[in-house]
Amino acid sequence: MGGGGHGLEGWIYRGRPLVETKIPAFNRFSSWFPFVVMYWWVTWHMLTEPEMVFGEFPDYPSKQTIRNWSDAELGIPPITDDDLQS
């Protein structure tokens, strides 16, 4: 079970590697910078333009009010006899 003679010395399945690798500063910055910019952009726009998420109409009309709107209020032209024949 030990791995003696099988070339498995130093092999770890789920653990820290035996040799610590140093990540170059450019790689750390190039992965960190877009993350920070994206969260700044989302936070800024949530604070300055909340209607993009929550909607522009805080007093949205009820379903009963919408059902009572007339065709003229909705901008629907009246149906004429010529429309029915064509």
C-alpha positions as CSV (number, residue, x, y, z in Angstrom):
1,M,0.0,0.0,0.0
2,G,2.8,2.4,0.7
3,G,3.9,3.0,-2.8
4,G,7.5,1.8,-2.3
5,G,9.1,1.0,-5.6
6,H,6.1,2.1,-7.7
7,G,7.3,5.7,-8.3
8,L,4.7,7.3,-6.0
9,E,7.0,8.8,-3.5
10,G,6.1,12.4,-2.8
11,W,2.7,12.1,-4.5
12,I,-0.2,13.6,-2.6
13,Y,-3.8,13.2,-3.9
14,R,-5.5,16.1,-2.1
15,G,-3.1,18.2,-0.2
16,R,-0.7,21.0,-0.5
17,P,2.1,20.4,-3.0
18,L,5.5,19.6,-1.5
19,V,7.1,22.5,-3.4
20,E,5.5,25.9,-3.1
21,T,5.3,27.7,-6.4
22,K,5.6,31.5,-6.4
23,I,3.0,33.1,-8.7
24,P,4.5,36.0,-10.6
25,A,3.2,39.5,-9.6
26,F,2.0,40.2,-13.1
27,N,-0.2,37.1,-13.1
28,R,-1.7,37.9,-9.7
29,F,-2.4,41.5,-10.8
30,S,-3.9,40.5,-14.1
31,S,-6.3,38.2,-12.4
32,W,-7.1,40.5,-9.5
33,F,-7.6,43.8,-11.5
34,P,-10.5,42.7,-13.7
35,F,-12.2,41.2,-10.7
36,V,-12.0,44.5,-8.8
37,V,-13.1,46.6,-11.8
38,M,-16.1,44.4,-12.4
39,Y,-17.3,44.6,-8.8
40,W,-16.6,48.3,-8.7
41,W,-18.7,48.8,-11.9
42,V,-21.6,46.7,-10.6
43,T,-21.6,48.4,-7.2
44,W,-21.4,51.9,-8.7
45,H,-24.3,51.3,-11.0
46,M,-26.4,49.6,-8.3
47,L,-25.9,52.8,-6.2
48,T,-26.4,55.4,-9.0
49,E,-28.9,53.6,-11.3
50,P,-31.1,51.3,-9.1
51,E,-33.9,51.4,-11.7
52,M,-31.8,49.1,-14.0
53,V,-32.3,46.3,-11.4
54,F,-35.5,47.2,-9.6
55,G,-37.4,48.7,-12.6
56,E,-38.4,52.2,-13.5
57,F,-42.0,52.1,-12.2
58,P,-42.2,51.8,-8.4
59,D,-46.0,52.4,-8.6
60,Y,-46.7,49.8,-11.3
61,P,-50.4,49.7,-12.0
62,S,-52.4,46.7,-10.7
63,K,-53.9,44.1,-13.0
64,Q,-57.4,45.4,-12.4
65,T,-56.3,48.9,-13.6
66,I,-54.6,47.4,-16.7
67,R,-57.7,45.4,-17.6
68,N,-59.8,48.7,-17.6
69,W,-57.6,50.6,-20.0
70,S,-59.3,51.5,-23.2
71,D,-57.9,50.9,-26.7
72,A,-57.4,54.7,-27.1
73,E,-55.3,54.8,-23.9
74,L,-53.1,52.0,-25.2
75,G,-52.7,53.6,-28.6
76,I,-54.7,50.9,-30.5
77,P,-56.5,52.3,-33.5
78,P,-60.2,51.6,-33.8
79,I,-61.3,48.7,-36.0
80,T,-63.2,49.7,-39.1
81,D,-65.3,47.7,-41.6
82,D,-62.5,48.0,-44.1
83,D,-60.2,46.2,-41.7
84,L,-62.6,43.3,-41.3
85,Q,-63.0,42.8,-45.0
86,S,-59.3,42.6,-45.9
